Amino acid sequence: MSSAPEQEAVADEPVAPPADIRPGSPTPLGARYRTGPDGIAGTNFALWAGGAEAVELCLFDDAERETRHALTELTHEIWHGFLPGIHPGQRYGYRVHGRWDPWTGARWNPAKLLLDPYARAVDGDFGTRTEPSGAGSALPAQLYGHVRDWPQQQTADTVRDDRDSAPYVPKGVVVGEDTGDEGGVDEWQDDRRPKTPWPDSVLYELHVRGFTMRHPGIPERLRGTYAGLAHPAALEHLVRLGVTAVELLPVHQFAHEDHLVRRGLRNYWGYNSLGYFAPHAGYAATGTRGQQVGEFKRMVRALHDAGIEVILDVVYNHTAEAGELGPTLSLRGIDNRGYYRLAGEARRYTDYTGCGNTLHVVQPHVLRLITDSLRYWVTEMGVDGFRFDLAAALARSMHDVDMLSPFLAVIAQDPVLRRVKLIAEPWDVGSGGYQVGAFPPLWTEWNDRYRDTVRDFWRGAQHDVRDLGYRLSGSSDLYAWGGRRPYASVNFITAHDGFTLRDLVSYEHKRNADNGEGNRDGTHDNRSWNCGAEGETDDGEVRALRRRQLRNLLTTLLLSTGVPMLVAGDEMGRTQHGNNNAYCQDNETSWLDWSLLDDPEWRPLAGLAARLIALRRAHPVLRRRAFFSGRPHHQGGLRDLAWFTADGTEMTEQDWYTPGATLGMYLSGNDISQRDDRGIRIVDDSFLAVLHAADRPRAFTLPGPPWAGAYELLVDTAREDQPGAAEPPYAAGGTFTLAARSVVLFRAVPG
């Protein structure tokens, strides 16, 4: 154990005598404002700090003066106390005392002010209060528990830094219970939620800041905020498009990494969480002394009133404290060994996330932190579900991914959490971390097999259509086990990481130089095709082909069985100019350009997306609740799903292996196996979708009776404007000329 000589020691702050603080309660954890048994109001503080020798509660006034109170009560490793007269808006943090011995994983350092893991609001940012982090600067060295610039770098993390970090650390804020828009505790009764069934869901991944920053209909003071997303101008677009849920990129309080700050950049996406109960203060328009909680609740209510659910992208696999050379901000200083998975050499971390550390979810108190956080966002903040970043890391027991792990078991039996939407990103970066199709029946999953297959088909990289058939029909090869349904597959072609949809058809090579990492960051496996020219071009034919490819990709996604996920802006041709890893681009590279909706080149794309979503909503055969069987379900019926070659005959086993780029998919509305809530058989129209990825036109023979007597054309991606109701139908048994690289959708007219 060692400490650096000749450092500025932590200031000798006043410590309030024990008589000033009452014993309080070890539950609930965090800072909870309440009235004591004698009628005196105050705040109960409770912090789990296993192995700590002492804990000090630190209160801060508006002049940043600190007053410390020793928490002397210890119950089951929880330090607690009740302070009368401490009201909502009070800012606070903790100092935790214990051994400094990084070689055994002990990293207690009372010189470092620590953020309460259960803080419900956070005021301030790391290092920005007294040292603005402009280009060329770095996070203050005082934020680190070790001496960051120690000359012997191989042991730098073992030398303790005794300088006070309080001036550079954001503070937790005591929050009252009247932070909703109706006063009092908001129970978020089920009848206030849209409760959209999974088969009917259309997800829309968006960034609170990026979605609202350039919207001309949102007042400037509200742009980039929760209030901006709740504004009628923002809601209007979501309602017009027809999506049923927004999947918000991380809104937990997060921090910016030192390597970004040094380059004058910021963490834009927010996958660097620290406060799992606090709405990110940077997205608040109304203030950060607890007001952000009410603002978030009002946003959720506005979305609910518009019929839109709220799903949070949550990052419980790692925290912003990074590896052993990272800052000491919260959990590391509370109990490093208790919160993180440590390697064989305990001064280092097991990293299944690629971000330096991994939360040790098998530990009961870590599991409690996560589940308490999840329940809080459901019961008190009103959200409807979660998408778990790198969920395989949460499912690891001691080392291997385990679908019977404590985390998954707790979620499965929790009466609150098992009722909300749960989406897994079913992989991490550790050994055996790729788990697509392996999560339990309660979960849905991001299906990257779908993404890769659809991209490959439309860029002409598939030799046959076997895999495409599985992806279009719900990926039964991955999910038809254990009672899982087609909606276990969240189908997506793009996400926040990677190319936008427009860039997917405009670039074959990433352009990430602005990230400052020598274009080394971001995936090389984009499965993209630039349609004949790299990047922006004035070539009219290339631009027209790109628009057609966008229509092909959108149409494929929205006609596939499963749950479709769009990325905000893809429906209007948003571009990041080839940047496929814009995690640090908090600027116009990432913000939506709403002027695209007024551009005649791109405006029809949003209209097509809305048209297809409306078709899904109107026709249950397009949003099935069970997998296809390939056989009739009613007397005199057809098969519920049939596949056709270009000559109008049903696919044989050999046809699936034959090189080709044309596939017809017939969905029978008379052969839906499910019944409605009243027990009545569901009957719908029948549809024929034909996907043609070849670079030349081809005649397609429309299947004759009994499949249909005629066909009404609903969608043709070869056209900028879509067919109208006045167009005459096409005769069954006749031919329809498929344009090169196009999708058509017909409604089957009974004979």
N, C-alpha and C positions, 0 to 999 in steps of 0.2 A: 504494500500500500504506500502511496506517495502523494504528495501535494506540491504544487509548483511554488517555489520561493518567490518572495518579493512581489506578491500580487496584492492588488487592492482588496482588502478583506470586505466581507459583507458588512453593511452598516449595522451599528448596534441599535436596533429598533426597540421601542418599548414593548414589553410583554405584559399583557393585562394579567392581574392576579387571578387565581382560580375562582375566587368568589364572584367575579364578574360573569361567569359562564355557568350555566346549569348543566346537569348531566345529559338531558335530552334523550334521544332515542337512536338506536343503531339502524332503524328502518323508518322511512325509505332512505336509500342512499341519495346523496346530493344535498342541495340546499333547498329546504321546503319551508316556505312562509306559512305560519299557522298561529293560532291562539293557544296559549298554555292553559293548564287546568285552573290557574288563578285569574284567567281572563286577560292576561297581558300578552300582547302580540309580539312575535319575534320570529326568528328563523332557526330551524334545526339543521345542523350541518353533520353529515356522516360520510366518512371516507374509508373504503377498504384499503388497507396498507399492510398486507401480510409481511411480517419480518421487520417492520420498522421499529425503531426504538423510541421515537417521539414524533408527534405531528403538531404543527402550529397552523392555526387558521389566521390568514392575513387579510385585513380589511383595508380598503383604499378609499380616501376621500377625493374630491374633485381636484385637489392640488397634488395628487399622487402621494400624499403622506400615508404611511403604512402603520397600522396598529396590529400587533400580534396577540393572539389568544392561544394559550396551550390547551389542546384537547387532552384531557386527562382520563376520560372514560374510554375503556377498551372492551368491546364485546365481540367475541368471535372474529378477531382481527379487524374489526371496524372501530375506528376512532370517531367519537361523536360528542356533540355538545349543543345546547340551546342558548342562543343569545337574545335576551329581550331587547326590543326596540330596534332590531335590524329589519328593515322593510324592503319591499321590492325596489329594485334599482341599485341596491348596494353592490359594489364590485368587490371581488374577493379572489383569493388563491390559497395555495398551501405550500408550506415548507416541511419536508419530511426528512427526519434524521435517521441515520443508520450507518453501517459500515461502508467504507469505500474500498472495495477489493474487486476490481473488474475481472481478475483472473478466475474468480468463482462466480461471476455474474452479479455481484453486489455493486450497485452504482448510486447509492444514496448520497445526496449532496444538498444540505440545507441552504446553501447559497443560491440555489435555483428555485425561483417561484414556479409553481406547477399549476397547470389548469386542471380544475376538477373534471374528471371524466364524465360526471353526471350533470355538468353545468347546462342549464336550459337556454342560456343566452350568453354570448361572448361579446365583449367590447374591446376594440382595438385589434391590432395585427402585430405579428412578430417583427420586431425591429423597426417598425415604421413610426412609432410615436416620437422618438427623439433622433433617429437616424434614418431619414428617408432612403429607401433602397433604390437609387437611380442606377443608370448604366455604369458598370465598373465597380460598384460597391459590393458588399457581401453582407450576409446576415451577421449581426453583432457577435463577436467572439464570446460575449458573456452568456449567450444562449446555450453554450455547450458545457456539459458537466466536466469535460476534460479540457486540457489546454490544447486548443486547436492548432496553434503554431509551434508546438513543441518541436525542437530541432531533430529529435530522434523519432522519425515518423512511424517506424515499425512498432513503437510502444506509445504513441501519442495519446491513444484513448485510455491509457492507464494512469495518467498524471492528472490529478484533480485540479479544477479551476475554481478558486474560492471567491471569484468576483460575483457581485450581486446581479442577478438577471432581471429583477423586478421592473426596472424602467423600460425594458424591451419586450415584455411579455403581455399579451392581452389578458384581461381579467374575466373571470366568470361573473355573471350577473344574477342576483336573486330575482326570481320571477314569481309574480303572484298568480293566483288562479283565475283572475278576471281578464285574461288576455284574448278572449274570443271576441266576436262581434256582437254578442248578445249579453255579455256579462256572466259571471259565475262559471262553474265548470261545464264545459261543453262535452256532453257524453257521445256526440256523433252517433245518434241512433241510426239503425240500419235503414230506416225509411228516408234518411237524408242522403243516402249514398245511391249512385246509379245502379250498383250491383249488376253490371253487364255480365252475362254468362260468358265463359271462355270462348265457346264456338262463335259468338257474335262479336268478339272483340277485334278491333283494329288499333294497333299500338302506333304511337307517334313519338319517337325519341327526340327530345328537344333540350336545349340549354336555356335556362331562365334568362340569362344575360344576352346570349347571342340571338335568341328569338325576338327580343324586344328592343335591342339597342338602336336599330335603324328603322323601326316601324313608324311611318309618318303620322299614323292616327293615334299614337300613344304620346301623351304630353312628355316633353323632354325630361322633366324632373322625375318621371316614373320609369323611364327607359332603363333596362338592365336590372329590374327589380321584380319582386314578387307582386307588388301592386301593378306593375306594368303588364305582367302575364294575366292578371285578373281584369284588366281593362277591356271594355266591350270591343274595342278594335282588334285585340288579340283573339278574344273568344270568337268573334265573328268568322275569322279564317278557319279556326278549328271546326266550328259547327258547319260551315259551308263545305269543307272538305269531307266531313262525315266521320272522322276518327272517334273512337269511343274512350280512349285513354291516352294521357300523356305520360311518357316515361322520362322523368326529369334526370338529367345528368346530376352528379352528386350535389346535394344541398346541405349536407352536414358541414359544420365548420371545418375548413381545411386551411393548410398553410402552403406557402410557396417555398420550393426547394432552393437551397443556397446556390446551386449551379445555374439556376434560372435567374436568380436575383443578380448574380455576377454579370450576366449577359444583358441585363436590363429587361428581362422577360418575366412573365408571371405564369403560374399554373392556371390555365384557363378551364380545363375540363373539371378539375376538382377531385381527382382520384388520389388525394393526399390527406385523408381525413384525420381529425384529431378530436373533435367534439361530437360524439354520436347522438347527443340530445339537442344540439343547438342548430337552428337554421343559420346558414352561412350569413354572417353580418354584412358582407359585401354586397348582398342582393337586397338589402333593406332600404326602402325609401323613407321610412317613418322614424328611424333612429335605432340605436343599438344598445339601449339600456333596458332591454326587454321588449321594446316595441316590435322587434322583428318577429316575435312569436305570434302576436295578434295579426300582423300583416300576412304571415304565412297562412294562418287559419282562414283569413278572409279570402286569400287566393284559392285555397282548397274549396271553400264554400261556393265561390263564383264558378269554378270549374264544375262542381257537382250540379249547380243550378242549370248549367248548360248541358248536362247529361254526360259529362266527361269525368272519368275516373283519374286518380292521381297515383302513379307508381313511382317509387323512388329507386334510383340506382344507388346502392349502398356498398360501402367498402369496409367490410369488417375483417378482411384478411390481413391487412397491415395498417400501420399508422404513419404519420408524417415524421416520426422520429428516426426513420431510416436505420442503417446499420450502426456498428459500434462507433463510427466516426460522425454520426449524426447528432443533432441537438438534443438537449434534455428539456422537454416541454411539458410532459405529463406522466404517462405510464412508466417510462424508464426511471424517473425519479421517485415514483411511488413504490414500485416493487418490480424491478427489471426482470428478476427470475420468475416472478409470478405471472406476469402478463405475456412474455414473449417466449417463443421456442428458441432455446439456446443450443448451440452446436456442442460437439464433444469438448472443444476448448471453450469454456463457458463465457469467455469475454466476447465471443463472436456469436452471430445469429444464424439460425437455420432460415434460409430464404427460399420459400416456395412461390414467391410472388414477383420476384425480379425488382423489388423495391427496397431491399435491404433487411427487412424483418418480416416475421409472420406471427400473428397473434396465436397464443397457445390455447385454442378453443376447448381442449379437453379439460382444462382447469375449471372447476365449478364457478369461481368468481368471474372468469373471463366469459364463460357461457352465460352467466347471469347478466353481465354488462350488455352483451349483445341482445339477449332476449328482452331485458328490461327496455332497451332502446327501441326495439321493434314494436313492443306493445305500446310504448309511449306514443310513437308516431301514428299508430292505428287508433288508439282509444282517445288520445288527447289532441292530436294534430289532424286527425281525420283522413289519413291516407288509406289507399285501397289495396296496396300491394308493394312488392319489392322485387327488384332485379339485383341479384347478388353477384358482384364482381368477383371473378376467380373463385367461384363457389367450391371447386374441388379442394381448395386449401382449407375451407371450413369443414369439409367432410373427412379430413385426415384424422385418424386416431393418434397413435403415437408417431407413425411415419407414413404408412400407406393410406390411400384413399379408401374409406370404409363406409359403405352405404348403410351400415348400422351404427354409425358414429354417434357420440352424444349429441352433437348439434342437430343432426337430422332427426334423431329420436325425440328430442325435446320439442322441435317444431311440430312433429307429427301428432303429439298429444296435447299441445297447447290449445286451449279452447278459443283463444283470440287469433293466434297466428295461423292455425290450420284452416281458417275460414277466409283468408285473404289471398290475393294472387301472389304466387311465389314463382319467380323465374330464376333459373340458374344459368350463369355463364359456366358451362360444365367442363372447365379445365383450369389448370394452373401451370406454372413453369417447372414444377418438380417432376421427378421420375414417376411414371404412371399417372400423370395428372390429367390426361385427356380422357374424359368420361362422358362423351356425347352418347345419349341413349341409356345411360346407366342410373340416373337419379330415380328415386322412388315415385310411385304413382301420384303423390300429392303435388309434384313439381311439374312445371313446364321448363323447357330448355331452349336457349339460343341454339339453333341448328345450323352450324357452319357447313355441314354436308350439303344442306340446301343451297346456301350461298355459293359454294364452290361449283356445284353442279350447274346451276343456272348461269353463272358467269361463263363457265366453259362452253355450255351449249350455244350461247349467243355470240361467243367469239370464235366459234367453229373449231373448238379443241376437243370435242367428244367424238369417239369413233362409232358409237351406237347410242341408243336411247334407253338402255336398261335403267341406268341410275336416274335419268330424268323422270321415268314413269313412277318410280318410288317417291321422288320428291314432290311431284305434282299431286299425288294421291294421299299425302299425309305422312310419308316416311314410316310405313308400317314395319319395314325391316329394322327400324331403330326402336319403335315405341309400342308395337303391338304385343305387349307382355304385361303381366301383373295388373290387368284392368286399366291400363293407360289408354288414352283416347287420342285422336288426331291432334287435338289442341295441346298435347304435350310438346308439339313442335312449334316454336316461334320461328316462322320463316322470315328471313331477311336477306337482302342482297348487299346492302350497305349498312354501316353503323357509324358511330362517332369516330372510331378509329379506322383509317383506311381512306380510300378515295370516296368523294361524293359520287352520286350516280352519274352526274354529267362528266366528272373527271374520269370515271371508269370507261367512258367511251371516247375520251379525248387524250389520254396519256397512257403510255406503256411504261414510263419511267417516272419515279417519284421525284419531286422537286422540293426538298425540305431544307434548302440552304438557310432560310430565314430562321430556322430553329437553332442555328449556331453549333451544330454537331457534325459538320462536314458531310451532310447528307447520308450519314451512317444510320440514323434512326429511322424507324418505320419499316414496315415489312417490304421485302422484295417480291413476295408472292402475291401480286395484285390480280392476276388472272384478268387483265384488262386488254382492250384493243382500241387503238386510237382512230380507227376508221380511215386510215390512210395518211394522216398528218399528225405530227406530235404537237399537242398544245393548241392554243388558239389559232384560227386560220380564217381567211376570207374566202376560201374555196366553197362555193355554194353547194356543190354536190356532197362534199364531206360534211358540211353542217347539216344538210338535209338527212344524210344517213345517220348522223349522231342523234338527231331528234327522233328518227324512227327507232333506233336502238333503245333510246330511253323509253319510248312507248312500249316496245317489246318487253323490256325488263319490268316496268310497272304492271303491265297487263299480266305477265306470267305470275308475278308475286300475288296479285289480288285475285287471281283465279285458282290459285293452289289451295288444296285442303290443308288446314292448319290455321295458325294465328299469324296474320301478316304484320310486319313492323316496317313502317316508313321512317325515314330520317328527315327531320325538319328541313325544308328547302329543296329536297329532292324532287318534290312535285312541281317546282317552279324553275328547275335547272340551275340550282346553286352550284358555284364552283369555288374551290380553294386553290385554283391555279396549279394543280398538281401536287400540293402538299398532302401527303397521306398520313400525317401524324401531327396535326395542328393543335396538340395539347397545350402548347405555350403561346398560341397566337390569339391573344385577347384584343383583337382588332378586326378590321374589315375582312381579313382573310376568313375568319370564322363566323362573323355576324351575318345574319340573313340579309340579303339585298332585296328588299320588298319591291323595288322598281321593276323586277323581273315579271311581276304580275301584270304590268302595263306594257310589257314588251310583246309585240305580236308574234315574235319568234318563239317565246316560251310560254305565253299565257295559255295556249290550248292544252299544254301538258297538265296543268292543274285541273282543267275541266275534265280531262280524261280520267285522272285519278278519282275525282269526285264521282264521276259517272260509274266507274267500276266499284267503288265502295258502296254506292247506292244499290247497285245490282246485288252485291253480297248481302246487304241488309234486307233486300226484298225477297231473296230466294234461298230457302234453307238448304237446297241441294248444293249450293256453293259454300256452305259453312256447316259441314256435317259434324255430328256429335259422335259418330262411330266410324270405324274403318270400313272400307268397301269390302264386300265378300266376293264380287265377281259373279254373283248368281241372282236370280229373281227373288224378290221377297214377298210377292203377292201372286195369286193365281192369275195366269195369263200375262204376267209381267215380263219385262226384259231383265237383263243383268243390270245391277246398279251401276256398274262401271264397265265400259267396253273401249278397247283400243283399236284404232284403224290405221291402215297404211294409206299412202297417197292414192292408191287405186280403189279405195272404198271398201276393201275387204278387212275382216278382223285380223288382228295381229296373230301370227303363229309364234311358237317358241323360237323358230329360226329367225323370224323378223326382228326380234329384240337384239339379236347379235349381228344383224346385217348393217354394214356401214350406211349411214343415211342421216338426214337432218330434218325429217318431216314426221310429225306424230299427231294423230287425231285422238282426242279424248272425249268420249260420250258419257255424260252424266244423266242418268235416268231419274227424273222427278217422280215417276210412278213406282219406284222401287227403293224408297227411303225406308230403312228398317225401324227408325224411331217413331214414337208417337208424341203428341203434344202433352201439355200438363193435364188435359182433361181425358187423356187416354185415347184420343182420336188419331187415326192414321194421318201422317203428314204426306200431302200430295203437292207436287210442285211442277213447274215446267221442266222440260229436259233441254240440255244444252250440248252443243258440239263445239269444242275448242280445237283449233288446229295451229300447231307451232311449226314454223318453217324457217330454219336458220341458214339454208343454202343461199349462195350469192346469185342465184338465177331464179326466175319465175318457174312455177310448176303447177300443172293442172291437178286438182284434187277432186276425186269423185265423191260426191255427197252420198252417204249411205242411204239406200232406199228402204222401203217398208221391210220389217215392222218398226224400224227406228224412227221414221218420220215420213210424212207425206210431202213436206216442203220445209224450207229453212229460211228463217228471217235473220238477216245480217244485223248484228248489234254493234260489233266493234271490228274495225279493220285498221291495224296499226300502220298500214301503208299510206293511210290518209291522214292529213293534218287535221281535218275536221271529220268527225265521226258520222256514220250513217244516221239518217232520220227515219221517222216512222212511215213516211210516205213511200219509201223504196219498196219495189215489188219483191216478193219472196223468190227464192231459188228452188227449183224443182228437185225433189229427192231423186237420186240416180243420175242427175246431171253433173256437170263439172263446174268448179269455181277455180279461177286462175289465182293462185297465191303469188303475190309479189315477192321478190327476193327479200329475205330477212323480214318476215312479218308474222303477226298473229291475227287470226280471225276468230270471232265468237259468234255462233249462230244459236238462235232459239229454235228448237225442233217444233214444227207445226204438225199436229197429228193428222194422219191420212184419212 
